[in-house]
């Protein structure tokens, strides 16, 4: 499970590896927004609407290293993670 704050301005805690879902914990709500997952080659593999306290499903992704990008109205942040 990957756990981090949806307060995109605050520090993020990332627990990796991630198996099936990325959970977004709401601390200071700045979402809804967008979530995008990129492979290490830079290709966008998945995108969706990011909402506080709703998981981002990644079970369909093969094992590998990824970047999760969260975008709110005011800021964009990227978080690396590994799926075993």
N, C-alpha and C positions, 0 to 999 in steps of 0.2 A: 504494500500500500504506500502511496505517496501522499504525504500530508503537508499542507502549507496554508498560509493565511490568504484569504481573498482580499485582505487589505494589501493591495499591490504595493503600497508604499513601505510596508513593514518588512522585517526580515522573514525569510521563509525557512522552514525546517523541511528537509527532504529526506525521506526514508526510501532507500532504493535497495534491492530491486523491487519492481512493481510487477504483479502477476496478471491481474485482470481489470482492476478499477483504480482510477486516480480520484481520491476524495479531496474536495476543496472545503476546508473548514472556515466558516464565517467568523471573522473577528471584527473588522470594520467594513461593513458591506459597501463595496464599490462596483459590484456586479449587479445586473447582468452585463455581459460583455461577450467576447469571442475567445474560444480556445482553438489552438492549432497545434498539431503534432507533426514534427518534421523528422525525417531520418537524418543520419549524420552526413549524408550526401547532399542535404539541403532540399530534398524533395518534400513537398507537403503531402502527408499521408492521410490526414484526417482533420476535419474542422467541425466546429459546432458552436452552439450557444452555451457559454459558461454561466452557470447560476450558482449562487452560494448554496452549500450543503447538498449539491447534486453530483454524483460521481460521473467521471468521464470514463467511458468504457473503452478499454484497450485490448480486450481478449482476442480480437481478430488480428492484432499485430503480431508478426513473428518475433522470435527472440532477437534482441539487438539493443543498440543504444539510440536514444531519442532525445529530442528537445520539445518540451511543452511550452508553448507561448500563450500567455494570458494577456488579453487586451481589454482594458476598461475604457471609459470615455476619456480618462485623463492620463493613462499611463500604460505601458507595455512592459512585461517582464518575461524572461525565459528561464526555464528550469530543466536541467538535464536529468534523465533517469534511464535506468537499465531494465529491460524485461528479459528474464532468464529463459 
